Amino acid sequence: MRKLALILLALSATMVVHGQRVPLSTRMKEKNILSHMDLGISVGTTGIGIDLAVPVTNYVRVRAGYNYMPPIKLHSNFPIETRNGSIKNLINKADEIDDFLASNGVDINSEGFEDIKSMVDKFRNIEAKDYVSMNLKPNMHQFKFLVDIMPFKHNKHWSFTAGFFIGSSHVGSADNMEKEKLILEAVNAYNGLYAQYPENGIHGNYLQPDGTAKSDPFFKYGIAGFPLGNFKDGERAMMVPNKDNTVHAELEVAKFRPYVGLGFNTHLSRNKKWNLNVDAGVLFITGDRKVYVDNVYKFDASPLVMDENDRYVSGIGYFNKYNEHEYYGEILRFDENGWVDDNGITHNYVDCSNVLNHVDLCNDMDVLFNGKVRDMVDIIKKLKVYPNISISVSYRLY
């Protein structure tokens, strides 16, 4: 009897030990840890995506993947102006420029004046309009890491999601449409002439903007470009086309974008190989939003101050002696040393043709003039979140 009891005890111990030796894979399957892997393809507001998903418990799933926004183009028109109104007014005044140059001894059809003739001819042959059409293009390439929490024991269709997207800080751009290069080329040609006026004259013909000449087209229209507004120091900003006759702007945000959302998941086939996932949530845009532009002139817009002898003291903006609503300057500035006109006023125009690049419209500017540019920058500055609504179909790999 004693021997039988010992045998039974030994068998019981063996069974217990055997029962504890459950394979790890079996236990992981029981707990739903890495028990399967799904490959999904999604489409939504963050673009086209691909991801892999694996469960880590019965209540938690992890997803990792990549989203890409195709190069969708949106169109918008942005005004291009001069001191005397829209660029359309200047384009329609090609004959006025030609006549003014002729009155100052410049025959644009003679040898040596090919650049001037080219500019005038461009104005005569392009469409007279007061805007430039731009292509607005998103540029979103992002990696994502998401954790789905399914809190309901008997309903695994619904989930709460948290994680992050991370990608390039450059998320969008704006470029002129190809058809606009002709008008931008004409604007650059005109600005090239304006830069010569009155600093160096045009081929030896000194064009002085004194009281008798203030109605000439160069003085009347000034520089042509995109008026942006005022810098924080009060000076004025005017963007002009690049040397290759293009206009470009870039939108930048923080690379790291936290994400929260809700999800709905269901099977599309009885064997659970095919599944449908719907996500709705937001990416948080942290840090400063930035809109960068190049080729920006910075010029003094302060009132012109003269001393008791009617000599220049400071400023460049409004020359009240002739007309309080017209001003000299922009890329050409007064200096205390220079030539003296018939009224005894000393003039000298210093060429300030160097332009600023990488000007941030969101953070470098104090006031934005242009309504459309201002509205877009205001929206971008207030952009705190980006919506994600996407639908994904996944296939169970194992």
Phi and psi in degrees as a GROMACS rama.xvg file:
@    title "Ramachandran Plot"
@    xaxis  label "Phi"
@    yaxis  label "Psi"
@TYPE xy
-65.9822  -38.0129  ARG-2
-65.9101  -39.1855  LYS-3
-63.1179  -40.6212  LEU-4
-63.3518  -40.8469  ALA-5
-65.1666  -39.2749  LEU-6
-64.2176  -44.3675  ILE-7
-62.9954  -39.5658  LEU-8
-64.282  -40.4847  LEU-9
-64.5956  -41.0402  ALA-10
-64.3629  -38.8833  LEU-11
-64.1493  -43.1412  SER-12
-62.3286  -40.8785  ALA-13
-62.3805  -40.982  THR-14
-65.5867  -39.5482  MET-15
-63.9307  -46.7527  VAL-16
-59.9809  -43.1284  VAL-17
-62.7143  -36.8835  HIS-18
-67.9102  -26.1905  GLY-19
-81.4611  -13.9269  GLN-20
-91.42  50.1401  ARG-21
-76.3881  128.619  VAL-22
-55.0491  145.167  PRO-23
-60.6227  -39.1989  LEU-24
-62.3636  -35.2602  SER-25
-67.8399  -45.1142  THR-26
-64.4105  -38.1613  ARG-27
-64.4792  -37.4853  MET-28
-66.6411  -39.1924  LYS-29
-62.7194  -37.01  GLU-30
-89.6409  0.219664  LYS-31
62.4827  38.1996  ASN-32
-96.1349  113.361  ILE-33
52.8293  33.6425  LEU-34
-74.1466  -20.1755  SER-35
-156.653  169.461  HIS-36
-137.89  132.887  MET-37
-112.285  137.249  ASP-38
-106.184  120.033  LEU-39
-120.185  150.204  GLY-40
-123.033  128.717  ILE-41
-124.423  161.158  SER-42
-143.206  138.581  VAL-43
178.988  -159.408  GLY-44
-71.4609  -16.7225  THR-45
-95.4552  9.46777  THR-46
101.813  -156.766  GLY-47
-95.4495  133.584  ILE-48
-132.572  162.253  GLY-49
-138.807  139.795  ILE-50
-152.748  161.582  ASP-51
-113.723  138.577  LEU-52
-129.803  135.393  ALA-53
-137.483  142.644  VAL-54
-80.7782  146.224  PRO-55
-113.616  -16.8372  VAL-56
-153.532  -176.298  THR-57
-67.3293  -16.0023  ASN-58
-117.359  -3.42696  TYR-59
-134.559  136.997  VAL-60
-131.406  143.633  ARG-61
-114.946  135.415  VAL-62
-125.698  141.157  ARG-63
-140.028  138.633  ALA-64
-172.598  -159.756  GLY-65
-143.309  137.088  TYR-66
-120.521  142.14  ASN-67
-135.752  128.782  TYR-68
-94.0736  117.823  MET-69
-60.5732  156.353  PRO-70
-73.0968  73.4754  PRO-71
-79.0762  135.011  ILE-72
-109.341  130.276  LYS-73
-114.156  146.931  LEU-74
-109.763  144.02  HIS-75
-152.614  151.299  SER-76
-105.868  134.1  ASN-77
-122.914  129.582  PHE-78
-69.0756  142.749  PRO-79
-120.704  129.415  ILE-80
-132.635  170.309  GLU-81
-124.339  -179.201  THR-82
-62.4175  -27.9049  ARG-83
-104.304  26.5142  ASN-84
116.377  -157.608  GLY-85
-71.7016  161.922  SER-86
-62.5246  -22.8527  ILE-87
-59.9201  -39.0919  LYS-88
-61.6372  -42.2437  ASN-89
-68.6644  -41.7281  LEU-90
-59.3945  -38.9872  ILE-91
-74.5713  -6.10936  ASN-92
-106.894  29.0165  LYS-93
-57.756  -40.2056  ALA-94
-66.6933  -35.0133  ASP-95
-63.9549  -41.0387  GLU-96
-65.0887  -43.8341  ILE-97
-60.0281  -46.6938  ASP-98
-64.6736  -40.2119  ASP-99
-65.031  -43.4078  PHE-100
-62.9201  -40.0732  LEU-101
-63.6794  -37.7419  ALA-102
-67.49  -17.5826  SER-103
-105.384  20.0317  ASN-104
84.4935  15.1329  GLY-105
-106.899  110.875  VAL-106
-97.2862  106.603  ASP-107
-67.8146  -12.7157  ILE-108
-90.1301  -4.70919  ASN-109
-88.958  165.514  SER-110
-64.2425  137.711  GLU-111
99.482  -9.37711  GLY-112
-117.09  30.7763  PHE-113
-62.1232  -39.6888  GLU-114
-63.0938  -41.3221  ASP-115
-66.656  -44.8308  ILE-116
-61.1671  -40.5866  LYS-117
-60.1083  -42.4195  SER-118
-65.3072  -46.2955  MET-119
-63.0984  -41.9249  VAL-120
-63.8416  -39.1146  ASP-121
-60.1374  -43.2392  LYS-122
-62.4738  -34.926  PHE-123
-73.835  -24.3794  ARG-124
-107.107  -4.51602  ASN-125
-98.9561  160.72  ILE-126
-67.6112  128.049  GLU-127
-81.6397  104.798  ALA-128
-142.724  167.188  LYS-129
-111.895  26.3866  ASP-130
-152.272  166.6  TYR-131
-124.792  130.788  VAL-132
-82.5582  134.485  SER-133
-121.06  146.339  MET-134
-94.0445  125.153  ASN-135
-102.566  120.816  LEU-136
-126.622  124.34  LYS-137
-71.5161  154.358  PRO-138
-144.152  67.6728  ASN-139
-108.476  115.066  MET-140
-127.425  114.872  HIS-141
-138.478  138.286  GLN-142
-89.7092  149.889  PHE-143
-135.536  147.734  LYS-144
-136.736  116.747  PHE-145
-128.646  144.161  LEU-146
-118.901  118.592  VAL-147
-96.5608  128.009  ASP-148
-111.796  121.438  ILE-149
-109.033  94.3185  MET-150
-78.7184  -15.4582  PRO-151
-91.9325  126.818  PHE-152
-64.8523  -39.4288  LYS-153
-107.55  11.5877  HIS-154
-144.237  100.3  ASN-155
-97.7635  13.1534  LYS-156
-75.8996  -34.6775  HIS-157
-101.747  144.635  TRP-158
-147.354  153.3  SER-159
-103.458  138.459  PHE-160
-124.162  138.402  THR-161
-140.528  150.656  ALA-162
167.221  -147.185  GLY-163
-156.92  154.944  PHE-164
-113.068  145.152  PHE-165
-142.023  132.788  ILE-166
-163.596  -164.839  GLY-167
-64.1496  144.293  SER-168
-73.1618  -22.9101  SER-169
-83.2255  105.316  HIS-170
-111.501  -0.558624  VAL-171
-173.512  161.506  GLY-172
-151.707  163.911  SER-173
-133.162  130.546  ALA-174
-136.104  148.145  ASP-175
-63.728  147.417  ASN-176
-69.5151  152.182  MET-177
-57.445  -35.4477  GLU-178
-67.3283  -13.2394  LYS-179
-90.4359  -3.85132  GLU-180
-64.1867  -28.9234  LYS-181
-67.4813  -45.0854  LEU-182
-68.6454  -35.0624  ILE-183
-69.0688  -34.2508  LEU-184
-66.1504  -40.0572  GLU-185
-66.2333  -39.4527  ALA-186
-62.4506  -43.8087  VAL-187
-62.7222  -38.8874  ASN-188
-64.2665  -43.6998  ALA-189
-62.5893  -45.4618  TYR-190
-62.7806  -31.7708  ASN-191
-63.3554  -38.7626  GLY-192
-69.5136  -40.3988  LEU-193
-61.9493  -35.4591  TYR-194
-65.7134  -25.6171  ALA-195
-82.5347  -11.1501  GLN-196
-107.123  123.269  TYR-197
-104.415  20.1677  PRO-198
-54.9159  -53.9663  GLU-199
-115.452  -6.32751  ASN-200
76.373  173.259  GLY-201
-108.708  106.624  ILE-202
51.3295  46.6987  HIS-203
90.2283  -8.19071  GLY-204
-94.6701  107.825  ASN-205
-80.2218  116.818  TYR-206
-102.22  98.9815  LEU-207
-90.762  127.219  GLN-208
-88.9612  57.9764  PRO-209
-85.721  -170.185  ASP-210
-57.3139  -35.1382  GLY-211
-79.4444  -14.0642  THR-212
-113.45  9.81598  ALA-213
-68.1045  -13.0942  LYS-214
-93.9703  4.07052  SER-215
-67.8397  157.085  ASP-216
-62.3251  -34.4411  PRO-217
-65.9584  -45.1662  PHE-218
-67.7488  -39.4149  PHE-219
-67.8772  -39.3737  LYS-220
-96.9375  -30.8909  TYR-221
66.5519  -156.749  GLY-222
-74.4518  148.22  ILE-223
-108.245  135.064  ALA-224
173.426  -157.682  GLY-225
-102.012  104.447  PHE-226
-70.2354  120.485  PRO-227
-95.4043  -44.1213  LEU-228
146.122  -148.449  GLY-229
-113.592  139.31  ASN-230
-69.9261  169.741  PHE-231
-65.4239  -22.0016  LYS-232
-87.4402  5.19679  ASP-233
94.2925  -14.0923  GLY-234
-76.0941  156.706  GLU-235
-92.0417  151.924  ARG-236
-121.162  129.329  ALA-237
-133.118  121.13  MET-238
-91.8595  136.388  MET-239
-120.431  162.772  VAL-240
-60.994  152.783  PRO-241
-67.5425  168.895  ASN-242
-62.4425  -25.4297  LYS-243
-90.6715  17.914  ASP-244
64.1324  44.204  ASN-245
-131.103  164.316  THR-246
-130.369  135.548  VAL-247
-143.666  142.799  HIS-248
-140.989  150.265  ALA-249
-130.256  141.989  GLU-250
-107.032  127.462  LEU-251
-126.304  142.057  GLU-252
-136.425  177.31  VAL-253
-64.4041  146.045  ALA-254
-71.5039  -33.1276  LYS-255
-96.3431  125.301  PHE-256
-130.253  100.669  ARG-257
-59.1324  153.581  PRO-258
-137.696  138.406  TYR-259
-137.085  148.439  VAL-260
-173.03  -176.448  GLY-261
-119.057  152.823  LEU-262
-137.053  153.043  GLY-263
-128.985  131.438  PHE-264
-130.274  138.677  ASN-265
-153.053  160.836  THR-266
-86.7462  142.312  HIS-267
-102.13  -10.7016  LEU-268
-137.613  156.327  SER-269
-66.1543  -32.6334  ARG-270
-83.589  4.68114  ASN-271
64.9212  18.941  LYS-272
-75.4274  -36.6713  LYS-273
-108.063  134.184  TRP-274
-137.221  154.875  ASN-275
-116.996  132.92  LEU-276
-128.409  132.102  ASN-277
-120.226  127.916  VAL-278
-119.093  141.101  ASP-279
-141.39  122.103  ALA-280
-171.552  -164.574  GLY-281
-137.737  143.856  VAL-282
-95.4913  130.887  LEU-283
-88.28  123.024  PHE-284
-90.8535  104.892  ILE-285
-96.6564  163.591  THR-286
73.8853  -171.64  GLY-287
-79.6976  138.49  ASP-288
-87.8905  143.188  ARG-289
-134.09  135.8  LYS-290
-120.981  109.509  VAL-291
-98.976  136.576  TYR-292
-132.856  156.31  VAL-293
-115.194  175.591  ASP-294
58.0293  54.3878  ASN-295
-109.617  123.159  VAL-296
-82.3808  138.411  TYR-297
-115.898  114.813  LYS-298
-133.068  153.972  PHE-299
-70.7407  129.399  ASP-300
-115.179  14.6782  ALA-301
-76.3029  156.141  SER-302
-61.3085  146.729  PRO-303
-77.2182  128.76  LEU-304
-114.846  127.716  VAL-305
-116.61  151.856  MET-306
-84.8242  -174.22  ASP-307
-65.6289  -19.2676  GLU-308
-95.6261  13.5866  ASN-309
62.8865  35.973  ASP-310
-109.148  152.373  ARG-311
-61.793  134.506  TYR-312
-115.056  -55.3282  VAL-313
-163.17  171.893  SER-314
86.3624  172.613  GLY-315
-149.078  -17.9691  ILE-316
-68.3001  -83.4926  GLY-317
-104.835  124.205  TYR-318
-98.4402  88.6904  PHE-319
-64.9151  -18.3292  ASN-320
-58.7626  -32.0582  LYS-321
-110.806  -51.6001  TYR-322
-160.637  119.423  ASN-323
-67.4645  -13.4591  GLU-324
-99.2938  2.61297  HIS-325
-119.718  147.783  GLU-326
-141.072  150.837  TYR-327
-84.9148  179.262  TYR-328
106.881  -121.922  GLY-329
63.9673  -113.081  GLU-330
-80.8543  -3.42625  ILE-331
-120.465  130.411  LEU-332
-121.717  155.844  ARG-333
-71.2831  156.011  PHE-334
-142.223  161.072  ASP-335
-73.4975  -16.7785  GLU-336
-109.638  132.57  ASN-337
171.06  -157.722  GLY-338
-84.7389  157.657  TRP-339
-112.716  127.242  VAL-340
-84.6816  -175.715  ASP-341
-65.7906  -19.7746  ASP-342
-92.6095  4.80894  ASN-343
81.1048  12.6585  GLY-344
-89.7589  129.857  ILE-345
-84.7541  130.68  THR-346
-127.994  146.7  HIS-347
-159.737  126.467  ASN-348
-102.204  118.023  TYR-349
-95.0144  126.165  VAL-350
-69.9562  118.999  ASP-351
-114.491  51.8244  CYS-352
-80.7295  -5.91962  SER-353
-68.4646  134.149  ASN-354
-106.388  159.53  VAL-355
-96.9945  139.451  LEU-356
-113.823  158.49  ASN-357
61.5368  41.6928  HIS-358
-81.1684  127.715  VAL-359
-94.492  110.571  ASP-360
-67.2444  -23.8942  LEU-361
-79.2193  -34.5347  CYS-362
-121.043  -21.4036  ASN-363
-89.5221  -18.3851  ASP-364
-99.4099  146.602  MET-365
-96.5077  -43.4943  ASP-366
-134.223  133.792  VAL-367
-106.696  130.073  LEU-368
-83.4493  -52.3027  PHE-369
-63.4416  125.95  ASN-370
-61.0029  -46.3162  GLY-371
-69.8892  -43.7042  LYS-372
-63.189  -44.2058  VAL-373
-59.8983  -44.4582  ARG-374
-63.4153  -42.2526  ASP-375
-67.4902  -41.2544  MET-376
-66.1364  -39.0536  VAL-377
-61.2183  -41.5265  ASP-378
-63.1793  -44.373  ILE-379
-64.2602  -41.1547  ILE-380
-64.5573  -30.536  LYS-381
-89.1332  -1.89569  LYS-382
-72.1898  104.303  LEU-383
-101.8  -29.3698  LYS-384
-135.994  156.898  VAL-385
-125.389  127.171  TYR-386
-74.1947  144.289  PRO-387
-122.689  114.03  ASN-388
-127.787  113.964  ILE-389
-142.106  153.694  SER-390
-121.359  131.702  ILE-391
-128.698  137.249  SER-392
-111.359  128.621  VAL-393
-123.98  154.276  SER-394
-122.374  132.904  TYR-395
-79.466  115.015  ARG-396
-74.1206  -35.7019  LEU-397
